[in-house]
Amino acid sequence: MAQATLTYTGELSDSWLTELMDRTGHESDGDYGVAHLPVLLTETVGQLILQENGVYMDGTTGDGGHSQAILRAQPQVKTVLGIDWDSRSMETSQARLAEFGERFVSVHGNYSDMVSLAAEQGITEVNGILLDLGFSSTQIENPGYGLSFQTDEPLDMRYDLDGDVTAEEIVNTYKERELGQLIRRFGEEPRGMSIARAIIKERPVETTVQLADIIVGVLGRRPGQRVNPATRTFQALRIAVNEELTNVENGLDAAVSLLATAGRLAVISYHSLEDRIVKSFFNQEAATCVCPPSLPVCICATMPRIKIINRRVIKPSSEEIQSNPRSRSAKLRVVQRI
């Protein structure tokens, strides 16, 4: 297998990466009007161990930063199949990656369906897969998503505008117990029931700022508190609207089945719910025995599908966090197909 010889050394300040950042997301990038920096860029591309003429998948393409890095790196890969549920982001990535012609194949869809989406493009196996489970700065800062309390807009939160459920429907139709449990489970918010009770009293709740104000009214806000008290509830609603955790579970299984032998899967997660699913799945699929501990000898004959490359998660450097504060919670886990 040909080892990747990357044209950068992994330091955030390197000229190659600086140039790439300028092309993929600094505010000076007037052509695309975005402010998105791909997280753990050098680490992720390096861990994929690119093969010459290999086929790779970016299952969460977004604005195309990671895909562009793979397409620019050496050795030169044959194809990057870029999948994203958000058609608005795909328009941006298609424009940015047009220079690569047929080497970049763009597909609108959910990464949990990657096996069938790849098959539609005549691809039955790939040499590497990247899943960046976070949402982008574009989705936070651009109007129409309803993901942020920084601007007042309708409570939508759908990545895919064809999705059936919006956040507004959830906060205005769920019963108190159902809504409270959702906030506690997906937002890991201890006071989820109190927030649900307050939301129900204020129905109809139609905008992001209205919802955030209700939550702050319940939780309060300490002077100098960096994280907005509404953050966990907004996370919970976003996860529910987009069925994010179910997609992670299904997407991981699909990814392993699509990988060629020695192919690598790199997953970047941002909160504990996602990371627990990723860690648990990797441990399960890498296990050589699943017999009960009480048995003196193994009788299960388990055949692992993957091996874990990094037992200790890879995190952003202090330099990257300083440059891109939204990367601070990112965790990269990598496995290889056996």
C-alpha positions as CSV (number, residue, x, y, z in Angstrom):
1,M,0.0,0.0,0.0
2,A,1.4,3.4,-1.0
3,Q,1.9,5.6,2.0
4,A,0.7,9.2,1.8
5,T,3.4,11.8,1.5
6,L,1.5,15.0,2.5
7,T,2.6,18.3,1.2
8,Y,2.4,19.9,4.6
9,T,4.1,18.9,8.0
10,G,1.1,19.1,10.3
11,E,1.8,22.5,11.9
12,L,-1.1,24.9,11.8
13,S,1.1,27.8,10.7
14,D,2.5,26.0,7.6
15,S,2.2,27.8,4.4
16,W,0.3,24.9,2.7
17,L,-2.3,24.9,5.4
18,T,-2.5,28.7,5.6
19,E,-3.1,28.7,1.8
20,L,-5.8,26.0,2.2
21,M,-7.5,27.9,5.0
22,D,-7.6,31.0,2.8
23,R,-9.3,29.0,0.1
24,T,-11.7,27.1,2.4
25,G,-13.0,29.6,4.8
26,H,-11.4,32.8,6.0
27,E,-13.7,35.8,6.0
28,S,-11.5,37.2,3.1
29,D,-12.9,34.5,0.9
30,G,-15.3,36.7,-1.0
31,D,-16.1,34.1,-3.6
32,Y,-18.0,31.9,-1.2
33,G,-18.8,34.3,1.7
34,V,-18.2,31.7,4.4
35,A,-16.2,31.7,7.7
36,H,-15.7,28.0,8.2
37,L,-12.5,26.3,9.2
38,P,-12.3,22.5,8.8
39,V,-11.4,21.0,12.2
40,L,-8.4,18.7,12.8
41,L,-7.6,19.1,9.1
42,T,-3.9,17.9,9.0
43,E,-4.5,15.2,11.6
44,T,-7.5,13.7,9.7
45,V,-6.0,13.7,6.3
46,G,-2.8,12.2,7.7
47,Q,-4.7,9.4,9.5
48,L,-6.5,8.4,6.3
49,I,-3.2,7.2,4.8
50,L,-4.1,8.3,1.3
51,Q,-3.4,5.8,-1.5
52,E,-2.5,6.8,-5.1
53,N,-5.7,6.5,-7.2
54,G,-7.7,5.5,-4.2
55,V,-11.4,6.3,-3.7
56,Y,-12.4,8.2,-0.6
57,M,-15.7,9.4,0.9
58,D,-16.4,12.5,2.8
59,G,-19.8,11.6,4.4
60,T,-20.4,15.0,5.8
61,T,-18.9,17.3,3.1
62,G,-20.4,20.6,4.3
63,D,-18.5,23.5,2.7
64,G,-15.8,21.1,1.4
65,G,-12.8,21.9,3.4
66,H,-11.8,18.3,4.3
67,S,-12.6,17.1,0.7
68,Q,-10.4,19.8,-0.7
69,A,-7.5,18.9,1.5
70,I,-7.8,15.2,0.4
71,L,-7.9,16.2,-3.3
72,R,-4.9,18.5,-2.9
73,A,-2.7,16.1,-1.0
74,Q,-0.1,13.7,-2.4
75,P,-0.3,11.0,-3.5
76,Q,-3.1,12.0,-5.7
77,V,-6.4,10.2,-5.1
78,K,-8.7,9.2,-7.9
79,T,-12.0,10.2,-6.4
80,V,-13.6,11.9,-3.4
81,L,-17.3,11.1,-3.1
82,G,-18.9,13.9,-1.1
83,I,-22.2,13.3,0.6
84,D,-24.2,15.9,2.6
85,W,-27.8,16.2,3.7
86,D,-27.8,19.9,3.4
87,S,-28.3,20.9,-0.2
88,R,-27.4,24.5,0.7
89,S,-23.9,23.5,1.9
90,M,-23.5,21.2,-1.2
91,E,-23.9,24.2,-3.5
92,T,-20.9,25.8,-1.7
93,S,-18.8,22.7,-1.9
94,Q,-19.6,22.1,-5.5
95,A,-18.5,25.6,-6.4
96,R,-15.3,25.4,-4.3
97,L,-14.3,22.0,-5.6
98,A,-15.2,22.5,-9.3
99,E,-11.5,22.9,-10.1
100,F,-11.1,19.1,-9.5
101,G,-13.6,18.2,-12.2
102,E,-14.7,14.6,-12.1
103,R,-12.4,13.8,-9.2
104,F,-15.0,15.2,-6.9
105,V,-18.4,13.6,-7.0
106,S,-21.2,15.4,-5.1
107,V,-24.2,13.5,-3.8
108,H,-27.1,14.9,-1.8
109,G,-28.2,12.5,0.9
110,N,-27.7,11.2,4.4
111,Y,-24.3,9.5,5.2
112,S,-26.2,6.7,7.0
113,D,-27.3,5.7,3.4
114,M,-23.7,5.8,2.1
115,V,-23.7,2.2,0.8
116,S,-26.6,2.8,-1.5
117,L,-25.5,6.3,-2.4
118,A,-22.1,5.0,-3.4
119,A,-23.6,2.1,-5.4
120,E,-25.6,4.6,-7.4
121,Q,-22.2,6.1,-8.5
122,G,-20.8,2.6,-9.3
123,I,-18.7,2.5,-6.1
124,T,-18.8,-0.7,-4.1
125,E,-15.9,-0.1,-1.7
126,V,-13.6,2.8,-0.7
127,N,-10.1,3.3,0.7
128,G,-11.1,5.7,3.4
129,I,-14.1,7.5,4.9
130,L,-14.3,10.8,6.9
131,L,-17.3,11.7,9.1
132,D,-17.1,15.1,10.7
133,L,-20.2,15.0,12.9
134,G,-20.3,18.7,13.7
135,F,-22.4,21.4,12.0
136,S,-20.5,24.2,10.2
137,S,-20.1,27.9,10.9
138,T,-22.1,28.5,7.8
139,Q,-25.1,26.7,9.2
140,I,-24.8,28.8,12.4
141,E,-24.2,32.1,10.8
142,N,-26.3,32.0,7.7
143,P,-30.0,32.7,7.8
144,G,-32.6,30.1,7.4
145,Y,-31.3,27.3,9.6
146,G,-32.7,28.4,12.9
147,L,-29.8,26.7,14.8
148,S,-28.5,29.7,16.6
149,F,-29.8,32.1,19.3
150,Q,-27.4,34.8,18.0
151,T,-30.0,36.0,15.5
152,D,-33.8,35.9,15.7
153,E,-35.3,33.6,13.1
154,P,-37.9,30.8,12.9
155,L,-37.2,27.7,14.9
156,D,-36.4,25.3,12.1
157,M,-33.1,23.4,12.7
158,R,-33.4,21.0,9.8
159,Y,-30.3,20.3,7.7
160,D,-32.5,18.9,5.0
161,L,-35.4,21.2,4.1
162,D,-37.4,18.2,3.0
163,G,-37.3,16.8,6.6
164,D,-40.6,16.1,8.2
165,V,-40.2,17.8,11.7
166,T,-39.0,21.2,12.7
167,A,-37.9,22.4,16.2
168,E,-41.0,24.7,16.2
169,E,-43.3,21.6,15.9
170,I,-41.5,19.9,18.8
171,V,-41.6,22.7,21.3
172,N,-45.2,23.5,20.5
173,T,-46.7,20.0,20.3
174,Y,-44.8,17.7,22.7
175,K,-46.3,17.1,26.1
176,E,-44.3,18.4,29.1
177,R,-42.8,15.0,30.1
178,E,-41.9,14.1,26.5
179,L,-40.3,17.5,25.9
180,G,-38.5,17.5,29.2
181,Q,-37.1,14.0,28.7
182,L,-35.9,15.0,25.2
183,I,-34.0,18.0,26.6
184,R,-32.5,15.9,29.4
185,R,-31.4,13.0,27.2
186,F,-30.1,14.8,24.0
187,G,-29.0,18.0,25.7
188,E,-27.7,16.4,28.9
189,E,-29.6,19.3,30.6
190,P,-30.4,18.4,34.3
191,R,-33.2,21.0,34.4
192,G,-34.9,19.7,31.3
193,M,-38.3,19.3,33.0
194,S,-38.3,22.9,34.3
195,I,-37.4,24.2,30.9
196,A,-40.1,22.2,29.3
197,R,-42.7,23.5,31.8
198,A,-41.6,27.1,31.0
199,I,-41.8,26.5,27.3
200,I,-45.3,25.1,27.5
201,K,-46.5,28.2,29.5
202,E,-45.2,30.5,26.7
203,R,-46.6,28.6,23.8
204,P,-46.6,29.3,20.9
205,V,-42.8,29.6,20.7
206,E,-41.8,30.5,17.2
207,T,-38.3,32.0,17.1
208,T,-34.8,31.2,18.3
209,V,-34.5,34.3,20.5
210,Q,-37.9,33.7,22.1
211,L,-36.9,30.2,23.0
212,A,-33.5,31.3,24.3
213,D,-35.0,33.9,26.5
214,I,-37.4,31.4,28.0
215,I,-34.5,29.1,28.8
216,V,-32.3,31.9,30.3
217,G,-35.4,32.8,32.4
218,V,-35.3,29.4,33.9
219,L,-31.6,28.8,34.3
220,G,-30.4,32.4,34.8
221,R,-27.0,33.6,33.6
222,R,-24.0,34.3,35.7
223,P,-21.8,37.4,35.0
224,G,-19.1,36.4,32.6
225,Q,-20.6,33.0,31.8
226,R,-19.1,32.0,28.4
227,V,-21.6,29.4,27.3
228,N,-25.2,30.5,26.7
229,P,-27.6,28.6,29.1
230,A,-29.7,27.8,26.0
231,T,-26.9,25.8,24.3
232,R,-27.9,22.4,25.7
233,T,-31.5,22.7,24.9
234,F,-30.7,23.9,21.3
235,Q,-28.4,20.9,21.0
236,A,-31.2,18.6,22.1
237,L,-33.7,20.0,19.6
238,R,-31.2,19.9,16.8
239,I,-30.4,16.2,17.5
240,A,-34.1,15.3,17.7
241,V,-35.0,17.2,14.5
242,N,-32.2,15.6,12.4
243,E,-32.2,12.1,14.2
244,E,-28.5,12.6,14.6
245,L,-27.7,9.8,17.0
246,T,-29.6,7.2,14.9
247,N,-27.7,8.4,11.9
248,V,-24.4,8.0,13.7
249,E,-25.2,4.4,14.7
250,N,-26.3,3.5,11.2
251,G,-23.6,5.5,9.5
252,L,-20.8,3.8,11.4
253,D,-22.0,0.3,10.5
254,A,-22.4,1.4,6.9
255,A,-18.9,2.9,6.8
256,V,-17.2,-0.3,8.0
257,S,-19.1,-2.4,5.5
258,L,-18.0,-0.1,2.7
259,L,-14.3,0.1,3.5
260,A,-11.8,-2.0,1.5
261,T,-9.3,-4.1,3.5
262,A,-6.8,-1.8,5.2
263,G,-9.1,1.2,4.5
264,R,-9.5,3.7,7.3
265,L,-12.5,5.4,8.9
266,A,-11.9,8.7,10.7
267,V,-14.7,10.2,12.8
268,I,-14.7,13.6,14.4
269,S,-17.3,14.1,17.2
270,Y,-18.1,17.1,19.3
271,H,-20.2,16.1,22.3
272,S,-20.2,13.2,24.7
273,L,-23.4,11.6,23.2
274,E,-21.8,11.2,19.8
275,D,-18.4,10.2,21.1
276,R,-19.8,7.5,23.4
277,I,-21.6,5.9,20.4
278,V,-18.4,6.1,18.3
279,K,-16.2,4.7,21.0
280,S,-18.7,1.9,21.9
281,F,-19.1,0.9,18.3
282,F,-15.4,0.8,17.6
283,N,-14.7,-1.3,20.8
284,Q,-17.5,-3.7,19.8
285,E,-16.3,-4.2,16.2
286,A,-12.7,-4.5,17.3
287,A,-13.4,-7.1,20.0
288,T,-11.8,-10.5,19.6
289,C,-14.1,-12.1,22.2
290,V,-17.6,-11.3,23.5
291,C,-18.0,-14.2,25.8
292,P,-19.2,-13.6,29.4
293,P,-16.3,-13.0,31.8
294,S,-17.4,-16.1,33.8
295,L,-16.4,-18.5,31.0
296,P,-12.9,-19.9,31.5
297,V,-12.2,-20.1,27.7
298,C,-13.5,-18.3,24.6
299,I,-16.2,-20.1,22.7
300,C,-17.7,-17.2,20.7
301,A,-15.2,-17.3,17.7
302,T,-15.7,-13.6,17.2
303,M,-14.0,-12.2,14.1
304,P,-13.3,-8.5,14.5
305,R,-14.0,-6.3,11.5
306,I,-11.7,-3.4,12.5
307,K,-8.7,-2.5,14.5
308,I,-8.5,0.7,16.5
309,I,-5.7,3.0,15.5
310,N,-5.7,5.5,18.3
311,R,-6.9,4.4,21.8
312,R,-6.4,7.9,23.0
313,V,-8.5,10.4,21.1
314,I,-6.8,13.0,19.0
315,K,-7.7,16.6,20.0
316,P,-7.0,20.0,18.4
317,S,-3.8,21.7,19.3
318,S,-3.9,24.9,21.4
319,E,-2.9,26.8,18.2
320,E,-6.0,25.4,16.4
321,I,-8.3,26.2,19.3
322,Q,-7.0,29.7,19.4
323,S,-7.5,30.1,15.7
324,N,-10.9,28.3,15.7
325,P,-12.5,28.2,19.2
326,R,-15.4,26.0,17.9
327,S,-12.9,23.2,17.5
328,R,-12.2,23.0,21.2
329,S,-14.5,20.0,21.9
330,A,-13.5,18.0,18.8
331,K,-12.3,14.4,19.2
332,L,-10.9,12.3,16.4
333,R,-11.1,8.5,16.5
334,V,-9.7,6.3,13.7
335,V,-10.0,2.6,12.9
336,Q,-8.8,0.4,10.1
337,R,-10.7,-2.4,8.3
338,I,-9.3,-5.8,8.7
